[in-house]
């Protein structure tokens, strides 16, 4: 087994034309230097999907989706990173070269492949049992038919039956050449106390669980016995290929319909999905009886921003499922809730109504979560002030997890109107919840960090009373803005030296750090003039200047994603810069030679005198040299953007696409009649200013902590500490004045 090598990726990067790739799916029109069209990822009437041929990236300025050609194909065709690379290689007839995998990579890949293969064999075995054996037809097939499931749905969802025999699957799998190891690891076989194996799903109807790409990853088995001592459902245990928190039943069958309808309907069980799909409502998935997880929600989010939850009328079940609402809201999904008539669940409702009736019922009864929660939680507490207070608090807590400030504000207004509570009171409570949530995440991160430290340390030598350093993150809207901007949910960590009292450090520093990362992404390899230790003029690259300044003042990014991105930039310099630059120079010189040859031929055919020929050739040489150096300069500027938009790291690709695109451009009037200084022209001024702004923000955080410590020491009457802290604050204040002078006496918050 092999992996696509770096040379192939380089060829794809050099060959794939973003305009050509996007044009296969979107009608593009030229607008200035870029192209524009209707976004393929959401419905719109006014084009907001911009494609930059020079940068090799696309971006929708409405929904935010886009990226390099590989990212576009991944998003549009729902492919993995490697699948998208192979798609582009095929499109451009690029031969895929693969490198030899290491022994450990080969072993892991082999294990995964064998587990998928044994699951595929088991699924076919269960299907055959149900359709070709007397027991299977009499019990399994009859059960599904009695439940109203037709042959088309049985085939679509690959339903089956496991015979009531101890180890029939085991024997047939071994006869087919499958190892006991993989039968046990997938959970198809379970081991008794005496060490013998038996079929886990014997005597049960089978529901195969597919990955998003269609591979069989697990099974659910339902007993048809009335014996209450026997578990009604048995599911595959988690394994190296299966994590129940990251799979949704029916998603493989539903993904196309979800994308087309731009909505996902979420139900609870296997039969709910099958019956709804059979009735014509195909954009439906289930969490398979487990509590909805963040991983499952993110799977949905890959296909749509809109989710409708369907509940039956059982109050106990509804209240137990309400946590899923908060998770959906926290991921930024637009959520509606539908309550079915009493006595119905999605399965029975779909079986007893036509497709049109089901669709009309959903459309007529969809409601936002505030009204839904209000009806459910306030139903039995109308005359109980304490109970009503708890219910309202629960509703407000749901609003507090919404990451988008505008959406959150609209829900606050709706909640205020519905519950007749002043908006200011709601906003105050929401602010409190946001703070509490941030503290809980920080504490959890501190616990995780301490656990990692203990796991990697000899417990005999670890300090018995050592307490983990606390961490902090933003609790204000800045934190949500940072999360939305970076495309990651990684909780920022901070240097413990600036911690203890300050809980908003990461939020304070976020825009300044982002500004510096933007300079690295856009101009990292651009050289700035400077003076060396011997007072001689020299140059330094933008990324080297930033890292040098960070190292000098012992600064690290609070956002782990930024650190990962810088690490990847440094790795690119080591592995690809020299060869990439050499190729760029070679190609540019070839273009230069071609232009010179074509230009001189035209000059000699049209010029009348030798003097005129020489004059025009000098002008031509000057023009093609200017173009040559401009191409190399453009290559330098785009080096990180070109490579990082092909990074296998989803978060880095998203961040770089965002940092590399700009919605606003100068009008043609300004650009035609005057030279406007660009950000690139002013780098020598702007980059140091951005770094000083970050240092100043760090200093402000430090001073605030010192001030809090000073107050605490004064209250305790510790005058020695008070004196020491006052001296330290005086030094910091002197440094602050120095920064203020360098920044022009004021700090401007960087724009994203």
C-alpha positions as MATLAB code, in Angstrom:
seq = 'XXXXXXXXXXXXXXXXXXXXXXXXXXXXXXXXXXXXXXXXXXXXXXXXXXXXXXXXXXXXXXXXXXXXXXXXXXXXXXXXXXXXXXXXXXXXXXXXXXXXXXXXXXXXXXXXXXXXXXXXXXXXXXXXXXXXXXXXXXXXXXXXXXXXXXXXXXXXXXXXXXXXXXXXXXXXXXXXXXXXXXXXXXXXXXXXXXXXXXXXXXXXXXXXXXXXXXXXXXXXXXXXXXXXXXXXXXXXXXXXXXXXXXXXXXXXXXXXXXXXXXXXXXXXXXXXXXXXXXXXXXXXXXXXXXXXXXXXXXXXXXXXXXXXXXXXXXXXXXXXXXXXXXXXXXXXXXXXXXXXXXXXXXXXXXXXXXXXXXXXXXXXXXXXXXXXXXXXXXXXXXXXXXXXXXXXXXXXXXXXXXXXXXXXXXXXXXXXXXXXXXXXXXXXXXXXXXXXXXXXXXXXXXXXXXXXXXXXXXXXXXXXXXXXXXXXXXXXXXXXXXXXXXXXXXXXXXXXXXXXXXXXXXXXXXXXXXXXXXXXXXXXXXXXXXXXXXXXXXXXXXXXXXXXXXXXXXXXXXXXXXXXXXXXXXXXXXXXXXXXXXXXXXXXXXXXXXXXXXXXXXXXXXXXXXXXXXXXXXXXXXXXXXXXXXXXXXXXXXXXXXXXXXXXXXXXXXXXXXXXXXXXXXXXXXXXXXXXXXXXXXXXXXXXXXXXXXXXXXXXXXXXXXXXXXXXXXXXXXXXXXXXXXXXXXXXXXXXXXXXXXXXXXXXXXXX';
ca = [
       0.000    0.000    0.000;
       1.247    3.486   -0.900;
       0.449    7.144   -0.393;
       0.405    9.948   -2.984;
       3.915   11.394   -3.012;
       4.836   15.063   -2.765;
       5.969   15.272   -6.404;
       2.453   14.362   -7.565;
       0.913   16.948   -5.238;
       3.345   19.533   -6.652;
       2.235   18.694  -10.209;
      -1.431   18.977   -9.227;
      -0.731   22.294   -7.505;
       1.071   23.631  -10.584;
      -1.480   22.330  -13.099;
      -4.905   22.698  -11.493;
      -6.483   25.982  -12.617;
      -9.025   27.174  -10.060;
     -11.135   28.874  -12.764;
     -11.154   25.693  -14.853;
     -12.026   23.489  -11.855;
     -14.837   25.707  -10.562;
     -16.220   26.233  -14.088;
     -17.116   22.539  -14.200;
     -19.788   23.308  -11.599;
     -20.394   27.087  -11.665;
     -20.966   29.585  -14.500;
     -18.313   32.270  -14.006;
     -18.097   35.796  -15.380;
     -14.979   37.941  -15.518;
     -14.958   40.873  -13.104;
     -11.672   42.758  -13.076;
      -8.803   40.434  -12.261;
     -11.145   37.850  -10.716;
     -14.203   35.821  -11.701;
     -17.582   35.729   -9.993;
     -20.610   33.429   -9.993;
     -23.484   32.085   -7.921;
     -22.254   30.117   -4.918;
     -22.740   26.339   -5.351;
     -22.896   25.807   -1.585;
     -26.009   27.838   -0.804;
     -28.961   29.360   -2.637;
     -28.482   32.972   -3.721;
     -29.702   35.375   -6.377;
     -26.794   37.820   -6.349;
     -23.355   36.331   -7.126;
     -21.016   36.370   -4.133;
     -18.691   33.502   -5.097;
     -15.346   34.990   -6.134;
     -12.530   33.094   -7.885;
      -8.980   34.451   -7.958;
      -6.974   32.953  -10.817;
      -3.708   34.534   -9.637;
      -3.998   33.217   -6.079;
      -5.550   29.917   -7.102;
      -8.363   30.121   -4.562;
     -12.110   30.733   -4.462;
     -14.286   32.140   -1.688;
     -17.951   32.823   -1.090;
     -18.259   36.083    0.820;
     -21.742   35.113    1.948;
     -21.403   31.575    3.362;
     -17.591   31.571    3.651;
     -16.927   28.315    1.780;
     -14.152   27.913   -0.760;
     -10.406   27.380   -0.911;
      -7.951   25.813   -3.336;
      -9.052   23.491   -6.180;
      -8.647   20.492   -3.865;
     -10.678   22.167   -1.112;
     -13.425   23.117   -3.581;
     -13.691   19.534   -4.848;
     -13.683   18.170   -1.274;
     -16.534   20.487   -0.307;
     -18.590   20.208   -3.484;
     -18.221   16.475   -4.109;
     -17.990   15.475   -0.427;
     -14.645   13.766   -0.959;
     -11.710   13.170    1.356;
      -8.417   15.021    0.837;
      -6.788   12.115   -1.029;
      -9.929   11.453   -3.083;
      -9.963   15.104   -4.199;
      -6.280   14.902   -5.166;
      -7.000   11.803   -7.262;
      -9.984   13.556   -8.875;
      -7.774   16.476   -9.953;
      -4.988   14.161  -11.097;
      -7.472   12.322  -13.313;
      -8.919   15.586  -14.657;
      -5.490   16.804  -15.754;
      -4.091   13.401  -16.755;
      -1.417   13.542  -14.076;
       0.192   10.215  -13.293;
      -0.117    9.497   -9.591;
       3.135    8.447   -7.998;
       2.927    6.930   -4.590;
       5.554    6.548   -1.940;
       6.155    3.333   -0.051;
       4.434    3.322    3.309;
       6.354    2.603    6.489;
       5.873   -0.730    8.240;
       3.696    0.857   10.928;
       1.585    2.732    8.339;
       1.220   -0.441    6.301;
       0.180   -2.497    9.328;
      -2.414    0.075   10.441;
      -3.810    0.420    6.917;
      -3.928   -3.359    6.501;
      -5.816   -3.793    9.789;
      -8.382   -1.161    8.809;
      -8.857   -2.650    5.353;
      -9.289   -6.154    6.762;
     -11.868   -4.927    9.273;
     -13.860   -3.194    6.544;
     -13.637   -6.337    4.390;
     -14.898   -8.611    7.149;
     -17.792   -6.218    7.813;
     -18.671   -6.242    4.107;
     -18.623  -10.045    4.152;
     -20.841  -10.107    7.257;
     -23.370   -7.720    5.701;
     -23.704   -9.926    2.613;
     -23.924  -12.980    4.886;
     -26.810  -11.429    6.868;
     -28.627  -10.427    3.649;
     -28.289  -13.947    2.283;
     -29.540  -15.435    5.563;
     -32.704  -13.338    5.438;
     -33.562  -13.946    1.807;
     -32.319  -17.501    1.203;
     -32.962  -19.452    4.432;
     -36.267  -20.613    5.902;
     -35.466  -19.096    9.311;
     -34.460  -15.802    7.743;
     -37.576  -15.521    5.584;
     -39.953  -16.668    8.335;
     -38.527  -14.395   11.033;
     -36.355  -11.562    9.646;
     -38.017  -10.851    6.296;
     -41.502  -11.296    7.760;
     -40.687   -8.813   10.523;
     -39.681   -6.071    8.090;
     -42.689   -6.703    5.859;
     -45.018   -6.570    8.865;
     -43.433   -3.223    9.758;
     -44.357   -1.970    6.296;
     -40.859   -2.008    4.812;
     -40.805   -2.874    1.099;
     -38.147   -4.747   -0.874;
     -36.661   -1.545   -2.302;
     -36.000   -0.130    1.173;
     -34.686   -3.496    2.411;
     -32.179   -3.499   -0.430;
     -31.306    0.193   -0.107;
     -30.427   -0.087    3.582;
     -28.923   -3.600    3.178;
     -31.086   -5.090    5.944;
     -30.446   -8.667    7.019;
     -30.832  -11.383    9.629;
     -28.411  -13.364   11.817;
     -29.461  -16.974   12.309;
     -30.167  -18.348   15.777;
     -27.034  -20.473   15.805;
     -23.986  -20.186   18.029;
     -21.239  -19.458   15.533;
     -22.515  -19.821   11.982;
     -20.964  -16.480   10.892;
     -17.650  -17.429   12.520;
     -17.449  -20.711   10.615;
     -18.370  -19.221    7.246;
     -16.033  -16.245    7.677;
     -13.105  -18.519    8.557;
     -13.928  -20.730    5.593;
     -13.765  -17.605    3.410;
     -10.273  -16.865    4.745;
     -11.013  -14.197    7.368;
      -8.978  -14.141   10.572;
     -10.570  -14.529   14.010;
      -8.632  -11.398   14.991;
     -10.716   -9.119   12.758;
     -13.994  -10.870   13.569;
     -13.344  -10.097   17.242;
     -12.016   -6.564   16.706;
     -15.068   -5.565   14.661;
     -17.336   -7.033   17.359;
     -18.950   -9.573   15.037;
     -17.735  -12.261   17.414;
     -17.740  -12.096   21.230;
     -15.648  -14.216   23.561;
     -17.068  -16.320   26.393;
     -15.342  -16.757   29.735;
     -13.902  -20.081   28.578;
     -12.306  -18.340   25.582;
     -14.658  -19.714   22.917;
     -16.304  -17.383   20.371;
     -19.963  -16.891   19.477;
     -21.837  -14.712   16.981;
     -22.717  -11.467   18.749;
     -25.865  -10.809   16.675;
     -27.359  -14.310   16.533;
     -31.151  -14.401   16.320;
     -31.506  -10.704   15.435;
     -32.550   -8.594   12.459;
     -29.553   -6.564   11.264;
     -29.150   -2.873   10.439;
     -25.741   -2.166    8.830;
     -24.194    1.232    9.628;
     -22.312    2.854    6.738;
     -19.656    5.549    6.714;
     -20.243    8.666    4.664;
     -18.393    6.999    1.767;
     -20.463    3.796    1.978;
     -18.165    1.416    3.843;
     -19.791   -0.876    6.416;
     -18.439    0.259    9.755;
     -20.787   -1.369   12.298;
     -24.083   -3.192   12.855;
     -27.154   -2.844   14.998;
     -29.099   -5.973   15.865;
     -32.681   -6.126   17.199;
     -34.044   -9.196   18.911;
     -37.559  -10.315   18.035;
     -38.003  -12.234   21.285;
     -40.399  -11.064   23.955;
     -37.987  -12.212   26.703;
     -37.234   -9.099   28.766;
     -33.972  -10.618   29.991;
     -32.594  -10.321   26.459;
     -31.388   -6.873   25.408;
     -33.673   -5.415   22.735;
     -30.756   -3.942   20.759;
     -27.127   -5.026   20.508;
     -24.660   -2.766   18.678;
     -21.109   -3.194   17.446;
     -18.534   -2.094   20.013;
     -16.225    0.796   19.195;
     -13.073   -0.126   17.291;
     -10.280    1.447   15.279;
     -12.754    1.925   12.398;
     -15.920    2.695   14.364;
     -16.742    5.465   16.792;
     -20.479    5.786   17.405;
     -20.094    9.480   18.248;
     -18.868   10.150   14.699;
     -21.408    8.161   12.665;
     -25.015    8.825   11.711;
     -27.336    6.054   10.569;
     -28.624    6.661    7.051;
     -26.226    9.504    6.166;
     -24.692    7.562    3.292;
     -28.138    7.080    1.741;
     -29.321   10.604    2.622;
     -26.334   12.841    1.816;
     -27.383   13.646   -1.751;
     -30.935   14.572   -0.709;
     -29.620   16.652    2.215;
     -27.416   18.675   -0.154;
     -30.180   19.117   -2.727;
     -32.824   20.171   -0.196;
     -30.306   22.040    1.992;
     -31.883   20.505    5.071;
     -31.272   17.494    7.295;
     -34.124   15.871    9.199;
     -32.901   14.255   12.396;
     -34.785   11.361   14.015;
     -33.933    8.795   16.672;
     -33.952    5.206   15.399;
     -33.206    2.883   12.487;
     -36.846    2.282   11.567;
     -37.609    6.013   11.689;
     -34.990    6.611    8.988;
     -36.054    3.650    6.834;
     -39.782    4.445    6.929;
     -39.273    8.168    6.280;
     -36.940    7.400    3.376;
     -39.360    4.846    1.952;
     -42.147    7.432    2.080;
     -40.071    9.828   -0.047;
     -38.467   11.938    2.713;
     -34.896   10.935    1.896;
     -32.942   13.698    3.671;
     -33.255   11.957    7.053;
     -30.654   10.506    9.441;
     -30.619    9.130   12.993;
     -28.262    9.208   15.934;
     -29.149    5.520   16.421;
     -30.554    5.803   19.905;
     -27.485    7.533   21.360;
     -27.329   11.130   22.557;
     -26.460   13.493   19.740;
     -22.733   14.302   19.711;
     -20.610   17.147   18.408;
     -18.946   14.821   15.894;
     -22.322   13.800   14.452;
     -23.412   17.430   14.204;
     -20.265   18.338   12.306;
     -21.001   15.532    9.858;
     -24.385   17.127    9.176;
     -22.778   20.559    8.887;
     -20.680   19.329    5.953;
     -23.881   19.082    3.892;
     -26.197   21.789    5.222;
     -26.680   24.565    7.766;
     -30.316   23.632    8.375;
     -31.562   20.899   10.695;
     -35.082   19.870   11.662;
     -35.489   17.620   14.705;
     -38.587   15.426   14.752;
     -39.854   14.299   18.153;
     -42.730   12.042   19.063;
     -45.110   13.232   21.773;
     -43.468   11.401   24.690;
     -42.559   14.195   27.191;
     -39.932   12.124   29.005;
     -38.124   11.288   25.772;
     -38.254   14.881   24.603;
     -36.755   16.276   27.815;
     -33.995   13.681   27.667;
     -33.133   14.805   24.132;
     -33.107   18.567   24.715;
     -29.304   18.593   25.163;
     -28.999   17.975   21.430;
     -30.607   21.360   20.760;
     -27.794   23.198   22.554;
     -25.140   21.221   20.668;
     -26.750   22.078   17.322;
     -26.997   25.749   18.240;
     -23.391   25.849   19.445;
     -22.224   24.576   16.040;
     -24.005   27.472   14.331;
     -26.755   25.411   12.693;
     -30.190   26.830   11.921;
     -32.521   24.594   13.847;
     -36.237   23.855   13.759;
     -38.253   21.376   15.807;
     -41.352   19.369   14.826;
     -43.578   17.632   17.375;
     -45.616   14.742   15.956;
     -49.245   14.048   16.910;
     -49.797   12.068   20.088;
     -49.268    8.346   19.600;
     -47.056    8.761   16.529;
     -43.316    8.456   16.003;
     -41.520    9.187   12.669;
     -41.822    5.513   11.669;
     -45.579    5.206   12.219;
     -46.309    8.709   10.917;
     -44.441    8.041    7.660;
     -46.173    4.660    7.266;
     -49.645    6.153    7.642;
     -49.234    9.296    5.503;
     -48.252   10.082    1.931;
     -45.059   11.918    1.038;
     -46.970   15.140    0.412;
     -48.793   14.876    3.748;
     -45.529   14.311    5.630;
     -43.830   17.253    3.894;
     -46.812   19.531    4.489;
     -47.008   18.544    8.155;
     -43.302   19.287    8.689;
     -43.561   22.641    6.879;
     -46.661   23.639    8.868;
     -45.412   22.531   12.288;
     -41.726   23.507   12.214;
     -41.010   25.881   15.062;
     -37.927   27.559   16.480;
     -36.365   26.114   19.602;
     -37.558   28.964   21.863;
     -41.232   28.249   21.225;
     -40.612   24.512   21.410;
     -38.734   24.697   24.703;
     -41.257   27.158   26.061;
     -44.139   24.754   25.353;
     -42.280   21.729   26.749;
     -40.627   23.262   29.810;
     -43.363   25.695   30.888;
     -46.227   23.274   30.308;
     -46.386   21.946   33.861;
     -45.004   24.952   35.785;
     -47.454   27.713   34.909;
     -48.278   28.339   38.577;
     -44.830   27.515   39.972;
     -42.541   30.617   39.998;
     -39.448   28.570   40.866;
     -40.154   25.982   38.183;
     -40.887   28.739   35.651;
     -37.615   30.456   36.556;
     -35.669   27.227   35.991;
     -37.360   26.682   32.619;
     -36.605   30.232   31.444;
     -33.003   29.872   32.608;
     -32.723   26.707   30.532;
     -34.025   28.525   27.442;
     -31.660   31.469   27.954;
     -28.759   29.060   28.417;
     -29.526   27.611   24.973;
     -29.397   31.097   23.454;
     -26.025   31.728   25.112;
     -24.296   28.925   23.175;
     -25.134   30.431   19.758;
     -21.807   31.618   18.303;
     -23.167   34.239   15.876;
     -23.786   37.588   17.608;
     -26.538   38.641   15.194;
     -28.441   35.347   15.436;
     -28.077   35.404   19.215;
     -29.417   38.970   19.311;
     -32.465   38.008   17.228;
     -33.231   35.092   19.553;
     -32.901   37.398   22.560;
     -35.575   39.651   21.051;
     -37.791   36.638   20.312;
     -37.322   35.289   23.823;
     -38.039   38.702   25.351;
     -41.269   38.981   23.373;
     -42.397   35.388   23.962;
     -41.642   35.264   27.690;
     -42.341   38.956   28.426;
     -38.908   39.554   29.982;
     -36.768   42.683   29.543;
     -33.989   42.244   26.956;
     -31.413   43.767   29.333;
     -32.144   41.078   31.912;
     -31.726   38.357   29.295;
     -28.474   39.850   27.975;
     -27.054   40.062   31.481;
     -27.877   36.399   32.116;
     -26.446   35.369   28.735;
     -23.194   37.187   29.510;
     -23.010   35.272   32.782;
     -23.543   31.938   31.008;
     -20.886   32.725   28.375;
     -18.422   33.471   31.160;
     -19.279   30.244   32.989;
     -18.946   28.194   29.797;
     -15.535   29.704   29.111;
     -14.389   28.963   32.656;
     -15.586   25.364   32.407;
     -13.710   24.869   29.127;
     -10.588   26.407   30.635;
     -10.810   24.172   33.702;
     -11.369   21.100   31.533;
      -8.384   22.019   29.418;
      -6.270   22.444   32.540;
      -7.376   18.997   33.730;
      -6.607   17.480   30.325;
      -3.212   19.138   30.274;
      -2.455   17.896   33.775;
      -3.565   14.393   32.786;
      -1.286   14.474   29.736;
       1.564   15.672   31.917;
       1.010   12.842   34.395;
       0.703   10.262   31.613;
       4.045   11.379   30.224;
       5.829   11.629   33.571;
       7.232    9.034   35.953;
       4.751    9.105   38.829;
       7.527    8.285   41.280;
       9.324   11.527   40.422;
       6.314   13.769   39.911;
       5.860   16.421   42.574;
       3.048   15.194   44.839;
       1.589   18.623   45.486;
       2.095   20.090   42.025;
      -1.050   21.772   40.772;
      -1.712   22.224   37.072;
      -1.231   25.727   35.715;
      -4.606   27.241   34.913;
      -5.503   28.287   31.410;
      -7.856   30.929   30.119;
      -9.801   31.937   27.088;
     -12.011   34.727   25.942;
     -15.463   34.977   27.427;
     -16.464   38.055   25.469;
     -17.678   38.114   21.863;
     -14.036   38.361   20.730;
     -13.662   34.652   21.471;
     -16.600   33.728   19.280;
     -15.229   35.972   16.565;
     -11.876   34.225   16.766;
     -13.489   30.791   16.527;
     -15.564   31.788   13.540;
     -12.582   33.394   11.832;
     -10.149   30.541   12.259;
     -12.569   27.773   11.397;
     -11.499   25.780   14.419;
     -12.936   25.003   17.797;
      -9.571   24.545   19.463;
      -9.624   26.311   22.837;
      -6.826   28.876   22.988;
      -4.253   28.315   25.691;
      -2.132   30.965   27.324;
       1.227   31.411   28.906;
       0.751   30.684   32.638;
       2.856   33.755   33.451;
      -0.020   35.971   32.354;
      -2.777   33.975   34.023;
      -4.454   33.742   37.432;
      -6.745   36.795   37.510;
      -7.212   37.509   33.804;
      -9.834   35.366   32.089;
      -9.986   37.282   28.785;
      -6.347   37.250   27.678;
      -6.846   34.999   24.636;
      -9.774   37.127   23.488;
      -7.774   40.349   23.962;
      -4.808   39.002   21.977;
      -6.827   37.195   19.282;
      -7.145   40.052   16.724;
      -3.482   41.059   17.132;
      -2.246   37.488   16.703;
      -4.516   37.014   13.688;
      -3.126   40.177   12.088;
       0.432   38.871   12.385;
      -0.510   35.430   11.054;
      -2.158   37.171    8.104;
       1.127   38.930    7.306;
       2.941   35.582    7.442;
       0.439   33.857    5.151;
       0.321   36.680    2.596;
       3.934   37.891    2.650;
       5.937   35.347    4.649;
       8.762   34.919    2.098;
       8.923   38.607    1.084;
      12.225   40.217    2.088;
      12.384   43.463    4.053;
      15.441   45.751    4.158;
      17.272   45.845    7.498;
      20.689   46.370    9.064;
      22.869   43.505   10.289;
      25.037   43.390   13.427;
      27.874   45.120   11.550;
      25.607   48.002   10.461;
      25.578   46.704    6.916;
      22.396   46.766    4.800;
      20.797   43.340    4.375;
      17.329   41.770    4.123;
      15.173   39.564    6.314;
      12.076   37.557    5.362;
       8.767   38.506    6.962;
       8.366   35.139    8.700;
      11.936   35.253   10.024;
      11.412   38.784   11.326;
       8.232   37.749   13.169;
       9.840   34.646   14.690;
      12.932   36.631   15.679;
      10.783   39.204   17.499;
       8.747   36.451   19.177;
      11.872   34.637   20.323;
      13.458   37.824   21.664;
      10.449   38.575   23.888;
       9.512   34.927   24.559;
       6.099   35.304   22.879;
       3.988   32.338   21.786;
       0.590   32.291   20.088;
      -2.318   31.669   22.439;
      -4.218   29.987   19.577;
      -2.760   26.508   18.868;
      -3.927   26.698   15.241;
      -1.646   29.677   14.615;
       1.284   27.760   16.066;
       0.498   24.782   13.812;
       0.317   27.041   10.796;
       3.700   28.647   11.525;
       5.234   25.204   12.066;
       3.888   24.117    8.673;
       5.325   27.288    7.082;
       8.758   26.489    8.479;
       8.509   22.901    7.245;
       7.587   24.187    3.766;
      10.658   26.410    3.698;
      12.883   23.462    4.576;
      11.278   20.961    2.195;
       9.949   22.903   -0.789;
      11.169   26.496   -1.067;
      14.468   25.834   -2.880;
      13.053   23.435   -5.494;
       9.844   25.472   -5.885;
      11.841   28.651   -6.461;
      14.144   26.938   -8.930;
      11.144   25.718  -10.939;
       9.555   29.185  -10.866;
      12.755   30.820  -12.107;
      13.170   28.232  -14.873;
       9.576   28.690  -16.077;
       9.842   32.466  -15.934;
      13.101   32.490  -17.913;
      11.476   30.271  -20.544;
       8.608   32.776  -20.810;
      11.127   35.614  -20.998;
      13.031   33.916  -23.834;
       9.806   33.215  -25.706;
       8.612   36.834  -25.389;
      12.029   38.107  -26.487;
      12.069   35.853  -29.534;
       8.521   36.778  -30.563;
       9.044   40.473  -29.826;
      12.326   40.857  -31.700;
      10.906   39.008  -34.701;
       7.991   41.449  -34.841;
      10.272   44.473  -34.379;
      12.567   43.451  -37.240;
       9.565   42.878  -39.482;
       8.012   46.279  -38.777;
      10.833   48.738  -37.873;
      12.228   50.759  -40.782;
      15.718   51.676  -39.519;
      18.491   50.012  -37.488;
      18.284   52.808  -34.894;
      14.563   52.221  -34.437;
      15.133   48.452  -34.132;
      17.735   49.003  -31.377;
      15.478   51.461  -29.545;
      12.473   49.119  -29.610;
      14.602   46.136  -28.555;
      15.860   48.096  -25.505;
      12.263   48.913  -24.593;
      11.241   45.285  -25.133;
      14.111   44.024  -22.970;
      13.131   46.405  -20.189;
       9.477   45.291  -20.390;
      10.151   41.546  -20.374;
      12.668   41.911  -17.522;
      10.053   43.824  -15.541;
       7.556   41.019  -16.210;
      10.153   38.376  -15.271;
      10.919   39.939  -11.891;
       7.225   40.611  -11.282;
       6.488   36.896  -11.805;
       9.216   35.905   -9.360;
       7.980   38.492   -6.882;
       4.457   37.127   -7.229;
       5.775   33.594   -6.670;
       7.488   34.763   -3.472;
       4.323   36.418   -2.213;
       2.083   33.438   -2.990;
       4.412   30.634   -1.849;
       2.679   29.948    1.478;
      -0.815   30.512    0.089;
      -0.252   28.042   -2.777;
       1.038   25.269   -0.536;
      -1.087   25.831    2.577;
      -4.356   25.786    0.627;
      -3.351   22.204   -0.254;
      -2.569   21.281    3.354;
      -4.151   18.010    4.565;
      -5.039   19.897    7.776;
      -8.672   21.058    7.334;
      -8.346   23.890    9.854;
      -5.203   25.295    8.231;
      -6.750   25.214    4.744;
      -9.821   27.055    5.997;
      -7.804   29.658    7.891;
      -5.406   30.334    5.004;
      -8.272   30.693    2.525;
      -9.885   33.236    4.823;
      -6.653   35.188    5.377;
      -5.721   35.164    1.692;
      -9.012   36.593    0.424;
     -10.287   40.127    0.577;
     -13.820   41.149   -0.297;
     -13.190   44.828   -1.009;
     -11.076   46.232   -3.851;
     -10.199   49.732   -5.005;
     -12.424   51.168   -7.686;
     -11.085   51.370  -11.227;
     -11.095   55.176  -10.984;
      -8.549   55.172   -8.151;
      -6.376   52.429   -9.591;
      -6.379   53.957  -13.102;
      -5.517   57.575  -12.391;
      -3.238   57.348   -9.375;
      -0.803   55.028   -7.656;
      -2.240   53.845   -4.372;
       0.211   52.485   -1.816;
      -0.624   48.866   -1.170;
      -0.167   46.949    2.055;
       2.812   45.263    0.417;
       4.395   48.682   -0.266;
       4.078   49.592    3.427;
       5.154   46.254    4.925;
       8.316   47.713    6.439;
       6.132   50.078    8.457;
       3.046   47.943    9.081;
       4.639   44.667   10.219;
       6.717   46.151   13.082;
       3.651   48.137   14.107;
       1.546   44.971   14.226;
       4.140   43.252   16.413;
       4.355   46.245   18.750;
       0.549   46.240   18.961;
       0.624   42.594   20.084;
       3.389   43.304   22.604;
       1.387   46.231   23.916;
      -1.708   44.039   24.319;
       0.356   41.431   26.193;
       1.747   44.212   28.375;
      -1.758   45.469   29.186;
      -2.745   41.954   30.270;
       0.364   41.723   32.420;
      -0.295   45.105   34.028;
      -3.854   44.140   34.798;
      -2.639   41.004   36.577;
      -0.062   42.988   38.515;
      -2.771   45.439   39.508;
      -5.020   42.637   40.758;
      -2.115   41.115   42.697;
      -1.325   44.527   44.166;
      -4.890   44.942   45.411;
      -4.835   41.459   46.934;
      -1.518   42.107   48.689;
      -2.761   45.471   50.001;
      -5.883   43.845   51.458;
      -3.685   41.305   53.240;
      -1.408   44.054   54.556;
       1.638   42.546   52.793;
       3.489   45.820   52.263;
       6.697   44.101   51.129;
       4.837   42.549   48.184;
       3.001   45.825   47.546;
       6.296   47.687   47.256;
       7.770   45.049   44.965;
       4.693   45.033   42.693;
       4.614   48.830   42.506;
       8.222   48.866   41.278;
       7.411   46.190   38.710;
       4.345   48.138   37.547;
       6.463   51.283   37.189;
       8.821   49.384   34.880;
       5.903   48.033   32.880;
       4.360   51.499   32.620;
       7.633   52.849   31.243;
       7.633   50.087   28.658;
       3.988   50.841   27.847;
       4.836   54.492   27.142;
       7.644   53.343   24.879;
       5.241   51.113   22.940;
       2.681   53.921   22.741;
       5.291   56.204   21.213;
       6.212   53.567   18.612;
       2.528   53.049   17.849;
       1.810   56.752   17.436;
       0.269   57.191   20.892;
      -2.687   54.983   20.125;
      -3.371   51.366   19.256;
      -5.764   50.543   16.452;
      -7.509   47.180   16.762;
      -6.538   45.070   13.730;
      -9.300   44.145   11.341;
      -9.969   40.531   10.403;
];
